[in-house]
Amino acid sequence: MSRRAQRFFGCLLPLTLFVGGCLAFLMVGYAGQVLVQVERVEDAAMEPVLVRGWTVVINNTAFWPEEPWLGAVVSLGSPDGRVMRRIYALPGETVEVRGGEVLVDGRPPPVRDHPHGEGPEFGPLTLGPGEYFVLAEDRSAPDSRTWGPVARERLFGVPTFWYTDDDPTLQPFEAGSATGGAPEGG
């Protein structure tokens, strides 16, 4: 083997592999934050749809090809930190909450939810471009009635799977559509 080949295979190749491995590790770590995220449900605001103590896998790419949709349970940035709530009204719609009933453009939205608890009344308010109105299943929990509309850039993704400490098997999360309800066993 030539001296040049020995130097390449003895020094430069391991250095190249090391640097490439470090870059790959950083890219995978970054993709793990951008593409998917694993979050623990810390509050009971979305029960029975999301139960306190569950761990959920958030698909942060769900809103890349399309805009957030009515009825989606979303992970979002709020003044209280990162939480999960359901979208009830889209940009341009007028929303109000009166006597525990949600009205969007004067009629109940086609969202299959599990409301419980009492919360503040709200509105009417017409959402601006890029604004969404989100509610918790527990109407006494903080949501858009206390924070105001949520800007599009604060909506991160949708739960796709969930599991518990007792059963680490991934279960599909099925409450992400307007007609979706609580997952089985939830």
N, C-alpha and C positions, 0 to 999 in steps of 0.2 A: 504494500500500500504506500502510495506516495506521501511525502511529508505534508503536502497541502490537504490531502484527503484525511490524514490522521488529525490535523488541526481542526478541520471541519467537523468530523465525527466525534472528536474528543472534546471540543470546546464550544464551537459555534452551534452545533445541532442541539446539545442539551440546553444551552442558553436560549435558543430560539423556541424550543419546546416549552421551557419554563415560562418565558414571557407570553407565549401563545396560550398556555394553560391558565395563567393569571388573568389574561384578558377574557378568555372564555368563562371563567368563574365569575368575573365581574358582570359580564353580559347576562349570564343566567340569573344572577342575583337581581340585576336591574329588571330583567323580564319578569321575574317573580313578583315584583312590585307593580309593574305596569300591566301585565297581561292578566294575572290572577292574584288574588290576595286571600289569605285565610284570616278570618276574624271570629272572635268569640262573642256570642250574644250576651251582653252585660246587663241588659235591663229587660223588663217584662212588657215593654210598650207594644210589642207586636204579637204577643201571645193571643191565640194559639198558633198563629202562622209561623212565628219564630220563637222558640222557647228559650228562656234564660238558661245559660249553661251549654247550649248547643254551640258547636263550632261550624261555621259556614264557609264555603269556598265561593268567593266573589269573582264573577267573570267581568273583568274591567274592560273587555273588548265589546261588550254587548251593544254599546251605543256608538261604536265606530261606524258601522255601515248604516245605521238608522238613528232617528231621534228617539228619546225616551217615550214610552207608550203608556197610555191610560191603564191603570190597574197594576203596573209593574211595582214590585217591591224592590227598592233601590237602596244601595249604600250611598250615603251622602255626608258631606261635611256640614256640620251645624255649629252654632255657637256653643253647644254642649259637647262638641267633639264629633267623632264619626259615629253615626247611628244608621238605623234602617227604618224606612217608612214606605208607605204606599202612595203612588201618584194618583191623585183624584181629579186634577184639572191641568189642562195643557195651555200653552201660550195663546193669548187672545180670548180665552174663555172667562166668563164671570162666575165667581164662586162665592157661596155664602153657607154658613152653618147656623141653622135656627132650630131651637128645640131638639137638638141632637141629630137633626136631619141635614145631610149634605145636599146642596142644590148647585148644579152647574148649568149655567144658562137657563135657570128656572126649573130644572127637572133633576131627579136623582140620577147620578152617573151610573153606567152599567158596570159597576165594580162590585164583585162578590167579596164582601169583607165580613169581619166578625167583631163589630163594634161592641165595646163595653166601657163602663165608666162614664162619668160626666165631665164635660170640659167647657171652655168658654165658647160663646157665640162669636161669629166672625162675619165680616163683610156687609154688604157685597163689595167685591173687589174684582176688577178686570185685570187679568194678568198681562204683563207686557211681553214683548218678544224675548224668548229665551228664559221665561219664568215658569216655574211649575209649582203647583200646590200639593203638598204632601200631608198625610195624616197618619197617626198611629192607630192601631186597632184599639188600644186603651185610650179613650178620648180624654182622660185626665193627664196624659203624658204630653210633653212639649212637642210641637210640630209647627206647621206653617201658621197656625192660629196665633202662636206666640212669637215665632221668628220672622214671620212674613214669608213671601214667596221665596222659593229656592232657585238660584240662578243655575242655568244649564251646566256651567263649568264646575259646580259643586256636586253634581251627580256623577258618581264614579262607576257603578256597575250594578249587576243583579246577582243575588245568590243563585248558585246553580246546584250545589250539593250541600248536605249537612251531615254531621255525625256527632256522637256524644262520647264522653269519656268512658262510659260503660260499654258502648258498642261502636268501635272505630270504623265500621263498615260505612262507606259513602252511600248516602241515600239521595235520590234525585229530589230537588226542590221544585215543587209544582205550583207555586202561588204567584208566578211572575206574569200572568196574563189577566185581562179584564174579567175573565170568567173563572180563573183559578181560585182554589180555596186552600185550606190548610193541608199540608202533606199528611199522608196516612200515618197514623200513630202520633200525630201532633195534636 
